[in-house]
Amino acid sequence: MPYATHENDVQYLADDGTVLGEVTFPSCGDGIVDINHTFVDGSLRGQGIAGELLSRAAAELERSGRRAHPSCSYAVRWFEKHAEYAHLLAE
């Protein structure tokens, strides 16, 4: 089941293309995105999928030179636990 990274989301896909996990980060303008939603299908919870989605989202933001304002509670906690990505947080 592959991951797919797009400009404003990262998805975890089943072999048939069904979205089984996703983190969304729409633009707020001025190079800032709002990480506003993290979802993982119940059948996959506890397997590190959400963390991998956030890691890939952070890599996409770094690659594109954008910063994040996380409003999703999972994303807020993820950034608190991963200080190495603090430079990606918008003030």
PyMOL Python script that loads the backbone (N, CA, C, O; Angstrom):
from pymol import cmd

cmd.read_pdbstr("""\
ATOM      1  N   MET A   1       0.844  -1.182   0.000  1.00  0.00           N
ATOM      2  CA  MET A   1       0.000   0.000   0.000  1.00  0.00           C
ATOM      3  C   MET A   1       0.885   1.238   0.000  1.00  0.00           C
ATOM      4  O   MET A   1       1.572   1.514   0.984  1.00  0.00           O
ATOM      5  N   PRO A   2       0.870   1.958  -1.061  1.00  0.00           N
ATOM      6  CA  PRO A   2       1.801   3.090  -1.201  1.00  0.00           C
ATOM      7  C   PRO A   2       1.274   4.395  -0.596  1.00  0.00           C
ATOM      8  O   PRO A   2       0.080   4.570  -0.357  1.00  0.00           O
ATOM      9  N   TYR A   3       2.209   5.277  -0.367  1.00  0.00           N
ATOM     10  CA  TYR A   3       1.906   6.643   0.022  1.00  0.00           C
ATOM     11  C   TYR A   3       1.909   7.499  -1.232  1.00  0.00           C
ATOM     12  O   TYR A   3       2.660   7.243  -2.173  1.00  0.00           O
ATOM     13  N   ALA A   4       1.064   8.515  -1.233  1.00  0.00           N
ATOM     14  CA  ALA A   4       1.029   9.479  -2.336  1.00  0.00           C
ATOM     15  C   ALA A   4       1.112  10.872  -1.733  1.00  0.00           C
ATOM     16  O   ALA A   4       0.287  11.253  -0.903  1.00  0.00           O
ATOM     17  N   THR A   5       2.117  11.626  -2.160  1.00  0.00           N
ATOM     18  CA  THR A   5       2.311  12.981  -1.663  1.00  0.00           C
ATOM     19  C   THR A   5       1.888  13.965  -2.731  1.00  0.00           C
ATOM     20  O   THR A   5       2.307  13.882  -3.886  1.00  0.00           O
ATOM     21  N   HIS A   6       1.036  14.912  -2.313  1.00  0.00           N
ATOM     22  CA  HIS A   6       0.552  15.963  -3.199  1.00  0.00           C
ATOM     23  C   HIS A   6       0.881  17.318  -2.576  1.00  0.00           C
ATOM     24  O   HIS A   6       1.438  17.383  -1.480  1.00  0.00           O
ATOM     25  N   GLU A   7       0.542  18.378  -3.262  1.00  0.00           N
ATOM     26  CA  GLU A   7       0.861  19.722  -2.777  1.00  0.00           C
ATOM     27  C   GLU A   7       0.246  20.014  -1.415  1.00  0.00           C
ATOM     28  O   GLU A   7       0.877  20.663  -0.581  1.00  0.00           O
ATOM     29  N   ASN A   8      -0.983  19.543  -1.176  1.00  0.00           N
ATOM     30  CA  ASN A   8      -1.679  19.882   0.068  1.00  0.00           C
ATOM     31  C   ASN A   8      -2.204  18.688   0.846  1.00  0.00           C
ATOM     32  O   ASN A   8      -3.077  18.838   1.701  1.00  0.00           O
ATOM     33  N   ASP A   9      -1.678  17.499   0.557  1.00  0.00           N
ATOM     34  CA  ASP A   9      -2.030  16.332   1.363  1.00  0.00           C
ATOM     35  C   ASP A   9      -1.059  15.197   1.108  1.00  0.00           C
ATOM     36  O   ASP A   9      -0.327  15.180   0.119  1.00  0.00           O
ATOM     37  N   VAL A  10      -1.077  14.251   2.031  1.00  0.00           N
ATOM     38  CA  VAL A  10      -0.354  12.989   1.870  1.00  0.00           C
ATOM     39  C   VAL A  10      -1.365  11.901   2.182  1.00  0.00           C
ATOM     40  O   VAL A  10      -2.087  11.976   3.176  1.00  0.00           O
ATOM     41  N   GLN A  11      -1.409  10.883   1.319  1.00  0.00           N
ATOM     42  CA  GLN A  11      -2.381   9.810   1.484  1.00  0.00           C
ATOM     43  C   GLN A  11      -1.687   8.459   1.588  1.00  0.00           C
ATOM     44  O   GLN A  11      -0.607   8.247   1.037  1.00  0.00           O
ATOM     45  N   TYR A  12      -2.328   7.564   2.302  1.00  0.00           N
ATOM     46  CA  TYR A  12      -1.925   6.164   2.368  1.00  0.00           C
ATOM     47  C   TYR A  12      -3.015   5.396   1.635  1.00  0.00           C
ATOM     48  O   TYR A  12      -4.181   5.437   2.030  1.00  0.00           O
ATOM     49  N   LEU A  13      -2.640   4.698   0.573  1.00  0.00           N
ATOM     50  CA  LEU A  13      -3.617   4.097  -0.336  1.00  0.00           C
ATOM     51  C   LEU A  13      -3.584   2.577  -0.311  1.00  0.00           C
ATOM     52  O   LEU A  13      -2.526   1.954  -0.213  1.00  0.00           O
ATOM     53  N   ALA A  14      -4.770   2.005  -0.403  1.00  0.00           N
ATOM     54  CA  ALA A  14      -4.880   0.555  -0.596  1.00  0.00           C
ATOM     55  C   ALA A  14      -4.485   0.242  -2.036  1.00  0.00           C
ATOM     56  O   ALA A  14      -4.382   1.145  -2.867  1.00  0.00           O
ATOM     57  N   ASP A  15      -4.268  -1.012  -2.322  1.00  0.00           N
ATOM     58  CA  ASP A  15      -3.890  -1.431  -3.675  1.00  0.00           C
ATOM     59  C   ASP A  15      -4.903  -0.992  -4.723  1.00  0.00           C
ATOM     60  O   ASP A  15      -4.537  -0.755  -5.875  1.00  0.00           O
ATOM     61  N   ASP A  16      -6.170  -0.881  -4.340  1.00  0.00           N
ATOM     62  CA  ASP A  16      -7.206  -0.474  -5.302  1.00  0.00           C
ATOM     63  C   ASP A  16      -7.380   1.044  -5.371  1.00  0.00           C
ATOM     64  O   ASP A  16      -8.272   1.529  -6.068  1.00  0.00           O
ATOM     65  N   GLY A  17      -6.533   1.807  -4.651  1.00  0.00           N
ATOM     66  CA  GLY A  17      -6.597   3.266  -4.677  1.00  0.00           C
ATOM     67  C   GLY A  17      -7.456   3.887  -3.592  1.00  0.00           C
ATOM     68  O   GLY A  17      -7.540   5.112  -3.499  1.00  0.00           O
ATOM     69  N   THR A  18      -8.094   3.068  -2.771  1.00  0.00           N
ATOM     70  CA  THR A  18      -8.907   3.579  -1.671  1.00  0.00           C
ATOM     71  C   THR A  18      -8.010   4.293  -0.666  1.00  0.00           C
ATOM     72  O   THR A  18      -6.959   3.771  -0.292  1.00  0.00           O
ATOM     73  N   VAL A  19      -8.417   5.478  -0.228  1.00  0.00           N
ATOM     74  CA  VAL A  19      -7.656   6.227   0.776  1.00  0.00           C
ATOM     75  C   VAL A  19      -7.918   5.616   2.150  1.00  0.00           C
ATOM     76  O   VAL A  19      -9.046   5.623   2.643  1.00  0.00           O
ATOM     77  N   LEU A  20      -6.855   5.089   2.759  1.00  0.00           N
ATOM     78  CA  LEU A  20      -6.950   4.478   4.084  1.00  0.00           C
ATOM     79  C   LEU A  20      -6.344   5.358   5.172  1.00  0.00           C
ATOM     80  O   LEU A  20      -6.504   5.088   6.362  1.00  0.00           O
ATOM     81  N   GLY A  21      -5.658   6.397   4.757  1.00  0.00           N
ATOM     82  CA  GLY A  21      -5.066   7.341   5.692  1.00  0.00           C
ATOM     83  C   GLY A  21      -4.749   8.621   4.950  1.00  0.00           C
ATOM     84  O   GLY A  21      -4.462   8.610   3.753  1.00  0.00           O
ATOM     85  N   GLU A  22      -4.806   9.738   5.686  1.00  0.00           N
ATOM     86  CA  GLU A  22      -4.570  11.013   5.014  1.00  0.00           C
ATOM     87  C   GLU A  22      -4.251  12.093   6.033  1.00  0.00           C
ATOM     88  O   GLU A  22      -4.809  12.111   7.131  1.00  0.00           O
ATOM     89  N   VAL A  23      -3.353  12.989   5.662  1.00  0.00           N
ATOM     90  CA  VAL A  23      -3.143  14.233   6.386  1.00  0.00           C
ATOM     91  C   VAL A  23      -3.316  15.340   5.351  1.00  0.00           C
ATOM     92  O   VAL A  23      -2.747  15.282   4.261  1.00  0.00           O
ATOM     93  N   THR A  24      -4.117  16.357   5.711  1.00  0.00           N
ATOM     94  CA  THR A  24      -4.380  17.463   4.782  1.00  0.00           C
ATOM     95  C   THR A  24      -3.793  18.744   5.347  1.00  0.00           C
ATOM     96  O   THR A  24      -3.812  18.982   6.555  1.00  0.00           O
ATOM     97  N   PHE A  25      -3.265  19.572   4.432  1.00  0.00           N
ATOM     98  CA  PHE A  25      -2.649  20.836   4.841  1.00  0.00           C
ATOM     99  C   PHE A  25      -2.886  21.906   3.777  1.00  0.00           C
ATOM    100  O   PHE A  25      -1.988  22.240   3.004  1.00  0.00           O
ATOM    101  N   PRO A  26      -4.136  22.447   3.749  1.00  0.00           N
ATOM    102  CA  PRO A  26      -4.443  23.496   2.778  1.00  0.00           C
ATOM    103  C   PRO A  26      -3.672  24.786   3.074  1.00  0.00           C
ATOM    104  O   PRO A  26      -3.284  25.053   4.211  1.00  0.00           O
ATOM    105  N   SER A  27      -3.468  25.559   2.038  1.00  0.00           N
ATOM    106  CA  SER A  27      -2.752  26.821   2.154  1.00  0.00           C
ATOM    107  C   SER A  27      -3.576  27.865   2.899  1.00  0.00           C
ATOM    108  O   SER A  27      -4.790  27.972   2.728  1.00  0.00           O
ATOM    109  N   CYS A  28      -2.876  28.629   3.730  1.00  0.00           N
ATOM    110  CA  CYS A  28      -3.486  29.784   4.413  1.00  0.00           C
ATOM    111  C   CYS A  28      -2.980  31.082   3.787  1.00  0.00           C
ATOM    112  O   CYS A  28      -3.384  32.169   4.198  1.00  0.00           O
ATOM    113  N   GLY A  29      -2.109  30.971   2.811  1.00  0.00           N
ATOM    114  CA  GLY A  29      -1.488  32.133   2.182  1.00  0.00           C
ATOM    115  C   GLY A  29      -0.122  32.416   2.773  1.00  0.00           C
ATOM    116  O   GLY A  29       0.212  31.922   3.850  1.00  0.00           O
ATOM    117  N   ASP A  30       0.665  33.211   2.068  1.00  0.00           N
ATOM    118  CA  ASP A  30       1.991  33.624   2.522  1.00  0.00           C
ATOM    119  C   ASP A  30       2.909  32.457   2.864  1.00  0.00           C
ATOM    120  O   ASP A  30       3.728  32.568   3.776  1.00  0.00           O
ATOM    121  N   GLY A  31       2.788  31.339   2.149  1.00  0.00           N
ATOM    122  CA  GLY A  31       3.670  30.198   2.371  1.00  0.00           C
ATOM    123  C   GLY A  31       3.379  29.405   3.626  1.00  0.00           C
ATOM    124  O   GLY A  31       4.227  28.641   4.088  1.00  0.00           O
ATOM    125  N   ILE A  32       2.187  29.578   4.187  1.00  0.00           N
ATOM    126  CA  ILE A  32       1.809  28.864   5.411  1.00  0.00           C
ATOM    127  C   ILE A  32       0.624  27.951   5.112  1.00  0.00           C
ATOM    128  O   ILE A  32      -0.309  28.333   4.406  1.00  0.00           O
ATOM    129  N   VAL A  33       0.677  26.753   5.655  1.00  0.00           N
ATOM    130  CA  VAL A  33      -0.430  25.805   5.518  1.00  0.00           C
ATOM    131  C   VAL A  33      -1.008  25.503   6.892  1.00  0.00           C
ATOM    132  O   VAL A  33      -0.349  25.693   7.914  1.00  0.00           O
ATOM    133  N   ASP A  34      -2.242  25.033   6.899  1.00  0.00           N
ATOM    134  CA  ASP A  34      -2.908  24.605   8.125  1.00  0.00           C
ATOM    135  C   ASP A  34      -3.010  23.082   8.084  1.00  0.00           C
ATOM    136  O   ASP A  34      -3.780  22.531   7.297  1.00  0.00           O
ATOM    137  N   ILE A  35      -2.244  22.408   8.921  1.00  0.00           N
ATOM    138  CA  ILE A  35      -2.375  20.951   9.008  1.00  0.00           C
ATOM    139  C   ILE A  35      -3.639  20.713   9.824  1.00  0.00           C
ATOM    140  O   ILE A  35      -3.617  20.735  11.054  1.00  0.00           O
ATOM    141  N   ASN A  36      -4.744  20.485   9.112  1.00  0.00           N
ATOM    142  CA  ASN A  36      -6.055  20.530   9.748  1.00  0.00           C
ATOM    143  C   ASN A  36      -6.749  19.183   9.921  1.00  0.00           C
ATOM    144  O   ASN A  36      -7.813  19.116  10.537  1.00  0.00           O
ATOM    145  N   HIS A  37      -6.170  18.115   9.391  1.00  0.00           N
ATOM    146  CA  HIS A  37      -6.879  16.837   9.494  1.00  0.00           C
ATOM    147  C   HIS A  37      -5.901  15.684   9.318  1.00  0.00           C
ATOM    148  O   HIS A  37      -5.105  15.666   8.379  1.00  0.00           O
ATOM    149  N   THR A  38      -5.972  14.725  10.229  1.00  0.00           N
ATOM    150  CA  THR A  38      -5.227  13.473  10.103  1.00  0.00           C
ATOM    151  C   THR A  38      -6.231  12.347  10.302  1.00  0.00           C
ATOM    152  O   THR A  38      -6.981  12.330  11.278  1.00  0.00           O
ATOM    153  N   PHE A  39      -6.232  11.410   9.365  1.00  0.00           N
ATOM    154  CA  PHE A  39      -7.166  10.290   9.406  1.00  0.00           C
ATOM    155  C   PHE A  39      -6.418   9.004   9.090  1.00  0.00           C
ATOM    156  O   PHE A  39      -5.596   8.966   8.174  1.00  0.00           O
ATOM    157  N   VAL A  40      -6.703   7.953   9.848  1.00  0.00           N
ATOM    158  CA  VAL A  40      -6.219   6.607   9.539  1.00  0.00           C
ATOM    159  C   VAL A  40      -7.383   5.662   9.771  1.00  0.00           C
ATOM    160  O   VAL A  40      -8.034   5.712  10.815  1.00  0.00           O
ATOM    161  N   ASP A  41      -7.643   4.803   8.801  1.00  0.00           N
ATOM    162  CA  ASP A  41      -8.706   3.807   8.917  1.00  0.00           C
ATOM    163  C   ASP A  41      -8.495   2.986  10.196  1.00  0.00           C
ATOM    164  O   ASP A  41      -7.368   2.632  10.542  1.00  0.00           O
ATOM    165  N   GLY A  42      -9.581   2.696  10.879  1.00  0.00           N
ATOM    166  CA  GLY A  42      -9.521   1.956  12.137  1.00  0.00           C
ATOM    167  C   GLY A  42      -8.770   0.641  12.055  1.00  0.00           C
ATOM    168  O   GLY A  42      -8.157   0.213  13.033  1.00  0.00           O
ATOM    169  N   SER A  43      -8.811  -0.005  10.892  1.00  0.00           N
ATOM    170  CA  SER A  43      -8.127  -1.295  10.733  1.00  0.00           C
ATOM    171  C   SER A  43      -6.609  -1.153  10.742  1.00  0.00           C
ATOM    172  O   SER A  43      -5.899  -2.149  10.880  1.00  0.00           O
ATOM    173  N   LEU A  44      -6.099   0.077  10.595  1.00  0.00           N
ATOM    174  CA  LEU A  44      -4.655   0.303  10.527  1.00  0.00           C
ATOM    175  C   LEU A  44      -4.102   1.063  11.718  1.00  0.00           C
ATOM    176  O   LEU A  44      -2.898   1.307  11.794  1.00  0.00           O
ATOM    177  N   ARG A  45      -4.957   1.436  12.637  1.00  0.00           N
ATOM    178  CA  ARG A  45      -4.494   2.231  13.785  1.00  0.00           C
ATOM    179  C   ARG A  45      -3.489   1.448  14.616  1.00  0.00           C
ATOM    180  O   ARG A  45      -3.566   0.225  14.734  1.00  0.00           O
ATOM    181  N   GLY A  46      -2.543   2.190  15.190  1.00  0.00           N
ATOM    182  CA  GLY A  46      -1.520   1.572  16.028  1.00  0.00           C
ATOM    183  C   GLY A  46      -0.347   1.011  15.254  1.00  0.00           C
ATOM    184  O   GLY A  46       0.515   0.344  15.827  1.00  0.00           O
ATOM    185  N   GLN A  47      -0.302   1.275  13.942  1.00  0.00           N
ATOM    186  CA  GLN A  47       0.780   0.742  13.104  1.00  0.00           C
ATOM    187  C   GLN A  47       1.762   1.819  12.654  1.00  0.00           C
ATOM    188  O   GLN A  47       2.642   1.554  11.835  1.00  0.00           O
ATOM    189  N   GLY A  48       1.616   3.038  13.188  1.00  0.00           N
ATOM    190  CA  GLY A  48       2.549   4.111  12.839  1.00  0.00           C
ATOM    191  C   GLY A  48       2.221   4.842  11.550  1.00  0.00           C
ATOM    192  O   GLY A  48       3.024   5.641  11.069  1.00  0.00           O
ATOM    193  N   ILE A  49       1.060   4.580  10.991  1.00  0.00           N
ATOM    194  CA  ILE A  49       0.684   5.203   9.718  1.00  0.00           C
ATOM    195  C   ILE A  49       0.548   6.714   9.874  1.00  0.00           C
ATOM    196  O   ILE A  49       1.060   7.465   9.044  1.00  0.00           O
ATOM    197  N   ALA A  50      -0.134   7.171  10.925  1.00  0.00           N
ATOM    198  CA  ALA A  50      -0.337   8.616  11.119  1.00  0.00           C
ATOM    199  C   ALA A  50       1.001   9.340  11.269  1.00  0.00           C
ATOM    200  O   ALA A  50       1.193  10.414  10.699  1.00  0.00           O
ATOM    201  N   GLY A  51       1.903   8.767  12.017  1.00  0.00           N
ATOM    202  CA  GLY A  51       3.227   9.359  12.177  1.00  0.00           C
ATOM    203  C   GLY A  51       3.969   9.444  10.860  1.00  0.00           C
ATOM    204  O   GLY A  51       4.622  10.447  10.573  1.00  0.00           O
ATOM    205  N   GLU A  52       3.873   8.402  10.062  1.00  0.00           N
ATOM    206  CA  GLU A  52       4.531   8.409   8.749  1.00  0.00           C
ATOM    207  C   GLU A  52       3.894   9.450   7.835  1.00  0.00           C
ATOM    208  O   GLU A  52       4.594  10.115   7.072  1.00  0.00           O
ATOM    209  N   LEU A  53       2.578   9.594   7.905  1.00  0.00           N
ATOM    210  CA  LEU A  53       1.904  10.633   7.111  1.00  0.00           C
ATOM    211  C   LEU A  53       2.424  12.012   7.491  1.00  0.00           C
ATOM    212  O   LEU A  53       2.707  12.830   6.616  1.00  0.00           O
ATOM    213  N   LEU A  54       2.551  12.279   8.795  1.00  0.00           N
ATOM    214  CA  LEU A  54       3.047  13.586   9.240  1.00  0.00           C
ATOM    215  C   LEU A  54       4.494  13.787   8.845  1.00  0.00           C
ATOM    216  O   LEU A  54       4.880  14.889   8.455  1.00  0.00           O
ATOM    217  N   SER A  55       5.301  12.745   8.937  1.00  0.00           N
ATOM    218  CA  SER A  55       6.696  12.838   8.531  1.00  0.00           C
ATOM    219  C   SER A  55       6.815  13.188   7.052  1.00  0.00           C
ATOM    220  O   SER A  55       7.641  14.014   6.666  1.00  0.00           O
ATOM    221  N   ARG A  56       5.996  12.564   6.241  1.00  0.00           N
ATOM    222  CA  ARG A  56       6.016  12.846   4.805  1.00  0.00           C
ATOM    223  C   ARG A  56       5.468  14.243   4.514  1.00  0.00           C
ATOM    224  O   ARG A  56       5.945  14.916   3.601  1.00  0.00           O
ATOM    225  N   ALA A  57       4.475  14.680   5.277  1.00  0.00           N
ATOM    226  CA  ALA A  57       3.956  16.044   5.119  1.00  0.00           C
ATOM    227  C   ALA A  57       5.044  17.059   5.468  1.00  0.00           C
ATOM    228  O   ALA A  57       5.220  18.051   4.760  1.00  0.00           O
ATOM    229  N   ALA A  58       5.770  16.812   6.551  1.00  0.00           N
ATOM    230  CA  ALA A  58       6.859  17.703   6.941  1.00  0.00           C
ATOM    231  C   ALA A  58       7.924  17.764   5.855  1.00  0.00           C
ATOM    232  O   ALA A  58       8.451  18.836   5.559  1.00  0.00           O
ATOM    233  N   ALA A  59       8.239  16.629   5.267  1.00  0.00           N
ATOM    234  CA  ALA A  59       9.231  16.601   4.177  1.00  0.00           C
ATOM    235  C   ALA A  59       8.742  17.410   2.977  1.00  0.00           C
ATOM    236  O   ALA A  59       9.526  18.112   2.340  1.00  0.00           O
ATOM    237  N   GLU A  60       7.453  17.313   2.671  1.00  0.00           N
ATOM    238  CA  GLU A  60       6.893  18.086   1.561  1.00  0.00           C
ATOM    239  C   GLU A  60       6.942  19.583   1.857  1.00  0.00           C
ATOM    240  O   GLU A  60       7.258  20.383   0.976  1.00  0.00           O
ATOM    241  N   LEU A  61       6.630  19.959   3.088  1.00  0.00           N
ATOM    242  CA  LEU A  61       6.693  21.376   3.453  1.00  0.00           C
ATOM    243  C   LEU A  61       8.130  21.887   3.370  1.00  0.00           C
ATOM    244  O   LEU A  61       8.377  22.984   2.871  1.00  0.00           O
ATOM    245  N   GLU A  62       9.060  21.098   3.855  1.00  0.00           N
ATOM    246  CA  GLU A  62      10.466  21.487   3.784  1.00  0.00           C
ATOM    247  C   GLU A  62      10.920  21.615   2.328  1.00  0.00           C
ATOM    248  O   GLU A  62      11.605  22.572   1.965  1.00  0.00           O
ATOM    249  N   ARG A  63      10.537  20.654   1.511  1.00  0.00           N
ATOM    250  CA  ARG A  63      10.917  20.671   0.100  1.00  0.00           C
ATOM    251  C   ARG A  63      10.385  21.916  -0.606  1.00  0.00           C
ATOM    252  O   ARG A  63      11.066  22.502  -1.447  1.00  0.00           O
ATOM    253  N   SER A  64       9.168  22.309  -0.257  1.00  0.00           N
ATOM    254  CA  SER A  64       8.518  23.425  -0.947  1.00  0.00           C
ATOM    255  C   SER A  64       8.738  24.776  -0.264  1.00  0.00           C
ATOM    256  O   SER A  64       8.268  25.801  -0.757  1.00  0.00           O
ATOM    257  N   GLY A  65       9.449  24.784   0.867  1.00  0.00           N
ATOM    258  CA  GLY A  65       9.745  26.034   1.548  1.00  0.00           C
ATOM    259  C   GLY A  65       8.561  26.637   2.284  1.00  0.00           C
ATOM    260  O   GLY A  65       8.527  27.843   2.530  1.00  0.00           O
ATOM    261  N   ARG A  66       7.591  25.802   2.636  1.00  0.00           N
ATOM    262  CA  ARG A  66       6.429  26.303   3.363  1.00  0.00           C
ATOM    263  C   ARG A  66       6.552  26.003   4.853  1.00  0.00           C
ATOM    264  O   ARG A  66       7.369  25.183   5.272  1.00  0.00           O
ATOM    265  N   ARG A  67       5.727  26.681   5.640  1.00  0.00           N
ATOM    266  CA  ARG A  67       5.676  26.444   7.081  1.00  0.00           C
ATOM    267  C   ARG A  67       4.252  26.077   7.459  1.00  0.00           C
ATOM    268  O   ARG A  67       3.317  26.281   6.684  1.00  0.00           O
ATOM    269  N   ALA A  68       4.098  25.534   8.657  1.00  0.00           N
ATOM    270  CA  ALA A  68       2.805  24.985   9.061  1.00  0.00           C
ATOM    271  C   ALA A  68       2.265  25.618  10.325  1.00  0.00           C
ATOM    272  O   ALA A  68       3.002  26.015  11.227  1.00  0.00           O
ATOM    273  N   HIS A  69       0.958  25.692  10.348  1.00  0.00           N
ATOM    274  CA  HIS A  69       0.207  25.982  11.567  1.00  0.00           C
ATOM    275  C   HIS A  69      -0.673  24.749  11.784  1.00  0.00           C
ATOM    276  O   HIS A  69      -1.697  24.606  11.116  1.00  0.00           O
ATOM    277  N   PRO A  70      -0.295  23.860  12.698  1.00  0.00           N
ATOM    278  CA  PRO A  70      -1.126  22.672  12.924  1.00  0.00           C
ATOM    279  C   PRO A  70      -2.346  22.986  13.794  1.00  0.00           C
ATOM    280  O   PRO A  70      -2.207  23.473  14.915  1.00  0.00           O
ATOM    281  N   SER A  71      -3.533  22.704  13.272  1.00  0.00           N
ATOM    282  CA  SER A  71      -4.750  22.845  14.074  1.00  0.00           C
ATOM    283  C   SER A  71      -5.345  21.485  14.428  1.00  0.00           C
ATOM    284  O   SER A  71      -6.182  21.393  15.325  1.00  0.00           O
ATOM    285  N   CYS A  72      -4.926  20.442  13.740  1.00  0.00           N
ATOM    286  CA  CYS A  72      -5.336  19.072  14.052  1.00  0.00           C
ATOM    287  C   CYS A  72      -4.627  18.647  15.341  1.00  0.00           C
ATOM    288  O   CYS A  72      -3.413  18.816  15.463  1.00  0.00           O
ATOM    289  N   SER A  73      -5.363  18.105  16.286  1.00  0.00           N
ATOM    290  CA  SER A  73      -4.776  17.747  17.578  1.00  0.00           C
ATOM    291  C   SER A  73      -3.640  16.730  17.446  1.00  0.00           C
ATOM    292  O   SER A  73      -2.659  16.801  18.186  1.00  0.00           O
ATOM    293  N   TYR A  74      -3.765  15.793  16.517  1.00  0.00           N
ATOM    294  CA  TYR A  74      -2.686  14.814  16.331  1.00  0.00           C
ATOM    295  C   TYR A  74      -1.430  15.515  15.832  1.00  0.00           C
ATOM    296  O   TYR A  74      -0.331  15.232  16.309  1.00  0.00           O
ATOM    297  N   ALA A  75      -1.583  16.430  14.873  1.00  0.00           N
ATOM    298  CA  ALA A  75      -0.426  17.148  14.325  1.00  0.00           C
ATOM    299  C   ALA A  75       0.242  18.010  15.389  1.00  0.00           C
ATOM    300  O   ALA A  75       1.470  18.096  15.428  1.00  0.00           O
ATOM    301  N   VAL A  76      -0.540  18.645  16.247  1.00  0.00           N
ATOM    302  CA  VAL A  76       0.018  19.452  17.331  1.00  0.00           C
ATOM    303  C   VAL A  76       0.904  18.575  18.214  1.00  0.00           C
ATOM    304  O   VAL A  76       2.035  18.944  18.527  1.00  0.00           O
ATOM    305  N   ARG A  77       0.386  17.415  18.611  1.00  0.00           N
ATOM    306  CA  ARG A  77       1.164  16.494  19.451  1.00  0.00           C
ATOM    307  C   ARG A  77       2.391  15.958  18.712  1.00  0.00           C
ATOM    308  O   ARG A  77       3.452  15.798  19.315  1.00  0.00           O
ATOM    309  N   TRP A  78       2.259  15.683  17.424  1.00  0.00           N
ATOM    310  CA  TRP A  78       3.380  15.155  16.643  1.00  0.00           C
ATOM    311  C   TRP A  78       4.521  16.161  16.612  1.00  0.00           C
ATOM    312  O   TRP A  78       5.677  15.790  16.811  1.00  0.00           O
ATOM    313  N   PHE A  79       4.213  17.415  16.369  1.00  0.00           N
ATOM    314  CA  PHE A  79       5.262  18.441  16.342  1.00  0.00           C
ATOM    315  C   PHE A  79       5.881  18.633  17.727  1.00  0.00           C
ATOM    316  O   PHE A  79       7.077  18.904  17.829  1.00  0.00           O
ATOM    317  N   GLU A  80       5.092  18.498  18.788  1.00  0.00           N
ATOM    318  CA  GLU A  80       5.646  18.593  20.139  1.00  0.00           C
ATOM    319  C   GLU A  80       6.662  17.486  20.397  1.00  0.00           C
ATOM    320  O   GLU A  80       7.653  17.708  21.093  1.00  0.00           O
ATOM    321  N   LYS A  81       6.430  16.300  19.846  1.00  0.00           N
ATOM    322  CA  LYS A  81       7.315  15.152  20.041  1.00  0.00           C
ATOM    323  C   LYS A  81       8.494  15.140  19.073  1.00  0.00           C
ATOM    324  O   LYS A  81       9.460  14.410  19.296  1.00  0.00           O
ATOM    325  N   HIS A  82       8.438  15.926  18.013  1.00  0.00           N
ATOM    326  CA  HIS A  82       9.481  15.924  16.986  1.00  0.00           C
ATOM    327  C   HIS A  82      10.070  17.324  16.833  1.00  0.00           C
ATOM    328  O   HIS A  82       9.823  18.022  15.850  1.00  0.00           O
ATOM    329  N   ALA A  83      10.851  17.710  17.832  1.00  0.00           N
ATOM    330  CA  ALA A  83      11.448  19.052  17.864  1.00  0.00           C
ATOM    331  C   ALA A  83      12.332  19.327  16.645  1.00  0.00           C
ATOM    332  O   ALA A  83      12.573  20.484  16.302  1.00  0.00           O
ATOM    333  N   GLU A  84      12.808  18.277  16.000  1.00  0.00           N
ATOM    334  CA  GLU A  84      13.660  18.468  14.817  1.00  0.00           C
ATOM    335  C   GLU A  84      12.910  19.121  13.656  1.00  0.00           C
ATOM    336  O   GLU A  84      13.525  19.548  12.680  1.00  0.00           O
ATOM    337  N   TYR A  85      11.583  19.199  13.762  1.00  0.00           N
ATOM    338  CA  TYR A  85      10.773  19.853  12.728  1.00  0.00           C
ATOM    339  C   TYR A  85      10.219  21.197  13.188  1.00  0.00           C
ATOM    340  O   TYR A  85       9.391  21.787  12.494  1.00  0.00           O
ATOM    341  N   ALA A  86      10.658  21.693  14.343  1.00  0.00           N
ATOM    342  CA  ALA A  86      10.139  22.956  14.878  1.00  0.00           C
ATOM    343  C   ALA A  86      10.347  24.118  13.912  1.00  0.00           C
ATOM    344  O   ALA A  86       9.553  25.058  13.903  1.00  0.00           O
ATOM    345  N   HIS A  87      11.396  24.070  13.103  1.00  0.00           N
ATOM    346  CA  HIS A  87      11.652  25.147  12.144  1.00  0.00           C
ATOM    347  C   HIS A  87      10.573  25.265  11.086  1.00  0.00           C
ATOM    348  O   HIS A  87      10.510  26.265  10.372  1.00  0.00           O
ATOM    349  N   LEU A  88       9.717  24.245  10.976  1.00  0.00           N
ATOM    350  CA  LEU A  88       8.621  24.276   9.993  1.00  0.00           C
ATOM    351  C   LEU A  88       7.360  24.937  10.544  1.00  0.00           C
ATOM    352  O   LEU A  88       6.411  25.172   9.797  1.00  0.00           O
ATOM    353  N   LEU A  89       7.339  25.235  11.829  1.00  0.00           N
ATOM    354  CA  LEU A  89       6.146  25.824  12.435  1.00  0.00           C
ATOM    355  C   LEU A  89       6.110  27.324  12.203  1.00  0.00           C
ATOM    356  O   LEU A  89       7.108  28.022  12.381  1.00  0.00           O
ATOM    357  N   ALA A  90       4.946  27.805  11.804  1.00  0.00           N
ATOM    358  CA  ALA A  90       4.737  29.237  11.622  1.00  0.00           C
ATOM    359  C   ALA A  90       4.560  29.881  12.994  1.00  0.00           C
ATOM    360  O   ALA A  90       4.025  29.264  13.915  1.00  0.00           O
ATOM    361  N   GLU A  91       5.000  31.086  13.116  1.00  0.00           N
ATOM    362  CA  GLU A  91       4.880  31.795  14.409  1.00  0.00           C
ATOM    363  C   GLU A  91       3.527  32.425  14.561  1.00  0.00           C
ATOM    364  O   GLU A  91       3.252  33.057  15.581  1.00  0.00           O
TER     365      GLU A  91
END
""", "prot")
cmd.dss("prot")
cmd.show_as("cartoon", "prot")
cmd.util.cbc("prot")
cmd.orient("prot")
